[in-house]
């Protein structure tokens, strides 16, 4: 089993990154989220999930263990193949986990090849696994919810909620009264609960 590959990125194309390890180039299928964090001819580490079929042996590479875990959860759902899982994760694991936690079908169906029924099945089967605390969600990294570090957790929570389609006014109202020392994840959950109660 290949756990990860580490080395210079020798090829970087849409959906593909080649990492050279000891003279061997490992071609990994990657999401747009991962590709955005890679640079040609610079060292990188990708966590690998193998997909072995009669007619193909594919490697799927992920910039973080969180993204890899999300992929594995998605492909455990009946009807969700590697292609659909990679499309869903194109906006980052943070957006996917928030979509499941909040039951946001629209965010999932925005991915190519994902219909309403599949989105509903993903939410139904994975909500407890993600929201139940069996998986840690890292809101602190990645372009999907990037924000200047000095702005702290509130800025990261704000960015994450904006990615879900909420307006600045809605977010400001929902975050009123939140503990400024709370973690980003707790702030997001606080705001989402406030919005649900309001509706």
C-alpha positions as CSV (number, residue, x, y, z in Angstrom):
1,X,0.0,0.0,0.0
2,X,1.2,3.5,-0.8
3,X,0.6,5.8,2.1
4,X,1.9,9.0,0.6
5,X,4.4,10.2,-2.1
6,X,6.8,13.0,-1.5
7,X,9.1,14.8,-3.9
8,X,9.2,17.5,-6.6
9,X,6.1,18.1,-8.7
10,X,7.3,17.4,-12.3
11,X,4.0,17.6,-14.1
12,X,1.0,19.7,-13.1
13,X,-2.1,19.6,-15.3
14,X,-5.9,20.0,-14.5
15,X,-6.7,16.9,-12.5
16,X,-3.2,15.5,-12.5
17,X,0.0,15.9,-10.6
18,X,3.2,13.9,-11.0
19,X,5.4,13.5,-8.0
20,X,9.0,12.2,-8.6
21,X,10.2,9.8,-5.9
22,X,13.6,8.2,-6.3
23,X,13.5,8.6,-10.1
24,X,10.0,7.3,-10.4
25,X,7.1,9.6,-11.4
26,X,3.9,8.8,-9.6
27,X,0.9,10.2,-11.5
28,X,-1.9,11.2,-9.0
29,X,-5.4,12.3,-9.8
30,X,-6.0,15.5,-7.8
31,X,-8.8,17.9,-7.0
32,X,-8.7,21.5,-8.0
33,X,-8.3,22.3,-4.3
34,X,-5.1,20.2,-4.1
35,X,-3.8,21.4,-7.4
36,X,-4.1,25.0,-6.3
37,X,-1.6,24.4,-3.5
38,X,1.0,22.7,-5.7
39,X,3.8,24.4,-7.6
40,X,5.8,23.0,-10.5
41,X,9.3,21.9,-9.6
42,X,8.7,22.4,-5.9
43,X,8.5,19.6,-3.3
44,X,5.1,18.4,-2.1
45,X,3.6,15.5,-0.2
46,X,0.4,13.9,-1.3
47,X,-1.5,11.3,0.7
48,X,-2.6,8.5,-1.6
49,X,-5.7,6.4,-2.0
50,X,-5.3,3.6,-4.5
51,X,-8.1,2.4,-6.9
52,X,-7.4,-0.9,-8.5
53,X,-9.7,-2.3,-11.2
54,X,-9.3,-4.9,-13.9
55,X,-8.6,-2.2,-16.5
56,X,-6.9,0.5,-14.4
57,X,-4.7,1.2,-11.4
58,X,-5.2,4.8,-10.3
59,X,-3.7,6.9,-7.6
60,X,-5.7,9.7,-6.0
61,X,-3.5,12.3,-4.3
62,X,-4.6,14.6,-1.5
63,X,-2.8,17.6,0.0
64,X,-4.1,16.7,3.5
65,X,-5.4,13.8,5.5
66,X,-8.7,15.7,6.0
67,X,-9.3,15.8,2.3
68,X,-8.3,12.1,1.9
69,X,-10.7,11.2,4.7
70,X,-13.5,13.1,3.0
71,X,-12.8,11.3,-0.2
72,X,-13.0,7.9,1.5
73,X,-16.2,8.8,3.2
74,X,-17.7,10.0,-0.1
75,X,-16.8,6.8,-2.0
76,X,-18.3,4.7,0.8
77,X,-21.7,6.0,-0.2
78,X,-23.5,3.9,-2.7
79,X,-23.6,5.6,-6.1
80,X,-20.7,7.9,-5.4
81,X,-17.6,7.0,-7.5
82,X,-14.1,8.5,-7.5
83,X,-15.0,11.0,-10.2
84,X,-18.0,12.4,-8.4
85,X,-16.1,12.5,-5.1
86,X,-13.2,14.5,-6.6
87,X,-15.7,16.9,-8.2
88,X,-17.4,17.5,-4.8
89,X,-14.0,18.1,-3.1
90,X,-12.9,20.6,-5.7
91,X,-13.9,23.4,-3.4
92,X,-12.1,21.9,-0.5
93,X,-12.9,19.5,2.4
94,X,-14.2,22.4,4.6
95,X,-17.0,23.2,2.2
96,X,-17.9,19.6,1.8
97,X,-18.1,19.0,5.6
98,X,-20.1,22.2,6.1
99,X,-22.5,21.2,3.3
100,X,-23.2,17.8,5.0
101,X,-23.5,19.3,8.5
102,X,-26.0,21.9,7.3
103,X,-27.9,19.6,4.8
104,X,-26.9,22.0,1.9
105,X,-27.9,19.9,-1.1
106,X,-27.2,22.9,-3.5
107,X,-23.5,23.0,-2.6
108,X,-23.2,19.3,-3.4
109,X,-25.2,19.3,-6.6
110,X,-23.0,22.1,-7.9
111,X,-20.4,19.4,-8.5
112,X,-20.5,17.9,-12.0
113,X,-22.3,14.6,-12.1
114,X,-24.0,14.9,-8.7
115,X,-27.8,14.9,-8.7
116,X,-30.3,15.7,-6.0
117,X,-30.8,12.1,-5.0
118,X,-27.1,11.4,-4.6
119,X,-26.7,14.6,-2.6
120,X,-29.5,13.6,-0.3
121,X,-28.0,10.2,0.2
122,X,-24.6,11.7,1.0
123,X,-26.1,13.9,3.6
124,X,-28.2,11.1,5.1
125,X,-25.3,8.6,5.3
126,X,-22.5,10.9,6.3
127,X,-24.1,13.6,8.6
128,X,-23.6,11.5,11.8
129,X,-20.1,10.5,10.8
130,X,-19.0,14.1,10.3
131,X,-21.2,16.0,12.7
132,X,-20.9,13.3,15.4
133,X,-17.3,14.2,16.1
134,X,-15.8,11.0,14.6
135,X,-13.9,13.3,12.2
136,X,-12.0,16.5,12.9
137,X,-12.6,19.4,10.6
138,X,-9.7,21.7,9.9
139,X,-10.9,25.2,9.0
140,X,-7.5,26.7,9.4
141,X,-5.9,26.0,6.0
142,X,-6.6,26.0,2.3
143,X,-7.8,28.6,-0.2
144,X,-11.4,27.7,0.2
145,X,-11.6,29.5,3.5
146,X,-8.3,31.4,3.6
147,X,-8.1,34.6,5.6
148,X,-5.3,36.6,7.2
149,X,-4.0,34.9,10.3
150,X,-4.1,38.0,12.4
151,X,-7.9,38.3,12.0
152,X,-8.3,35.0,13.9
153,X,-11.1,32.5,14.1
154,X,-13.9,34.9,13.5
155,X,-12.6,35.8,10.1
156,X,-12.2,32.1,9.2
157,X,-15.7,31.4,10.4
158,X,-17.0,34.4,8.3
159,X,-15.2,33.1,5.2
160,X,-16.5,29.6,5.7
161,X,-20.1,30.9,6.0
162,X,-19.7,33.0,2.9
163,X,-18.7,29.9,1.0
164,X,-22.0,28.4,2.0
165,X,-23.8,31.4,0.3
166,X,-24.8,33.5,3.4
167,X,-24.6,37.3,3.0
168,X,-22.3,39.4,5.2
169,X,-25.4,40.8,7.0
170,X,-26.8,37.3,7.8
171,X,-23.4,36.2,9.1
172,X,-22.9,39.3,11.3
173,X,-26.4,38.8,12.8
174,X,-25.8,35.1,13.3
175,X,-22.5,35.6,15.0
176,X,-23.8,38.1,17.5
177,X,-23.1,37.0,21.0
178,X,-20.6,34.3,20.0
179,X,-17.7,33.7,22.3
180,X,-14.7,35.5,20.7
181,X,-12.4,32.9,22.1
182,X,-14.3,30.0,20.6
183,X,-12.7,27.8,17.9
184,X,-13.6,28.5,14.2
185,X,-15.6,25.3,14.1
186,X,-17.6,26.2,17.2
187,X,-18.3,29.7,15.7
188,X,-19.6,28.2,12.5
189,X,-21.9,25.8,14.3
190,X,-23.1,28.6,16.6
191,X,-24.0,30.7,13.5
192,X,-25.7,27.8,11.7
193,X,-27.8,27.1,14.7
194,X,-28.8,30.7,15.0
195,X,-29.8,30.8,11.3
196,X,-31.9,27.6,11.7
197,X,-33.7,28.9,14.7
198,X,-34.4,32.2,12.9
199,X,-36.0,30.4,9.9
